[in-house]
């Protein structure tokens, strides 16, 4: 049976962040995800452990500041998000890249 808190929090984890720096972090068994700004570290940990069946040691988060963007004469802001860096235990891995 699914815990209802986890079922609601699955939507708050948006996608994994793939950049040059985050690919280097994969060597130390750390994975980076973009999450909703209102989710806490404990909820991130429990939700990812449920989704990927892994053991998480540590969760680090940082709020990304808002950035202004201009399209023609219109000024707006990019959407607000939080970045979460998750450190896994030595025997846990997440398959982010398909093996095809």
Secondary structure, DSSP 4 states (H G I P E B T S, - for coil): ---HHHHHHGGGEEEE---HHHHHHGGGTEEEEEE-TT--HHHHHHHHHHHHT--EEEEEEEEPPP-EEEETTEEEEPPP-EEEEEEEPTT-----S---
